[in-house]
Each structure stands twice: as structure tokens, then as C-alpha cells.
Amino acid sequence: MSQEISNAFLQVLAFAFIPVLIFLIRFRTLKGVLPFHGIQVAPWRALGLGALFGVINAGLLLAIFLVPEELRRVLLSPGTMTGKFRAMGWSGASLMLLVVDAMVKTALSEEILFRGFVAKRMIAVWGMRRGNIAQAILFGAVHTLIFLPITQSPSFLIMIFLAPALVAYGIVIINERHAKGSIFPGWLAHGLGNVLAYSVVAFVI
């Protein structure tokens, strides 16, 4: 378990390395690097919106992916995170590892890189609407590429593109319009949605 936790935090550091390096090259200082990437306190209302969006996100993901038998089969395959935890079975240790994987290794890493860096830079160049659409498309495309070695099912690949893209679009709206640029509401939405959806797929169905 300690190795899994260490791996999760190492991934966060790896995902944060590129934004920090580019900031250092551009400004020749690390002063202000955290708020520049949205790592700052968020209003409570924005955190509440993030939590609500996370619950809605989990419900939509479960409805989309579990109703078609073909999509359910892919999610339960051994090569997926949910398949791995399903094989482990329910226990306090497996639940703790799931939370670490969902909240830290996946959600925090991705929010730092994609919302704290990519989305903010795209919005700075193209404006809120175009920049948000661009980062959402990129986020969906990355998830599609991740699943390509596991399945070539057109229906699954379409859904695994659309679902993360739509979630990414909504997260940026919450972060930028309601949280003064903080990525924490988006992290809460992303992480909570992952924890709920992964738990149902891995331990319930």
C-alpha cells in the first residue's frame, strides 16, 4: 500500500514538473508559481458547486457506461483501474487505495496539468470560450488514447472521449467563473466523481 501511495504522489510531482519548469523559464523565479496555476484558496460556494458537480458527474458516468453491456465489459476488464480494484475485492485497504488513486494519482495530477496549466494558457491565448473548448477536446482525446490499447470498440471510444471532455468543460467554468481561478473546486468535482463511480463499478455491480 505504501508503494501505491508513493507512486500517486510521484505522479503528482511529475505532472506538476512541466508547468513549474515553463513558469521558471518564463519568469526566472518561482515566486507566484502556485496562484499562477490555480493552487489557491477557493470560496466555499465554489467548493460546494464542485462537490455537486462531482456527484452529478458520477451519476451520469455510471448511467452512460453501465447500461450498454459492451461498455460495462470494458470497464470490468483487468487492464482498467476499476477492473483492478474489482479483482482485489472489497476491504478497507482496497477502498483506501481506490481513494488515493482516484483523488490524488488521477484527479489531482490531471487538474494541475490540464486545468492549472493547459486550460489557463489556452484561455489566455484564445479567450474563455475557445480556450475552454480546446482544453476539453484535448482532455477527451488523451483519455481516448489511453483506452485504445484496451479496446477498439467505437461506442466505448466515443463515450470515453465525450464524457471527460464535457466534465473538463464544466470544471473550467466552475474554476474560472466561480472560484477566482482556483483549481480546487475542479479537483473536488473530478476526484469525488471518480471515487463514487469507481467504487460502484469495482465493489457494487
Buried (B, 14 or more C-beta within 10 A) or exposed (E): EEEEBEBBBEBBEEBBEEBBEEBEEEEEEEEEBEEBBBBBEBBEEBBEBBBBBBEBBBBBBBEBBBEBEEBBEBBBEEEBBBBBBBEBEEEEEBBEBBBBBBBBBBBBBBBBBBBBBBBBBBBEEBEBEEBBBBBBBBBBEBBBEEBEEBBEBEEBBEBBBBBBBBBBBBBBBBBBEBBBBBBBBBBBBBBBBBBBBBBBBBBEE
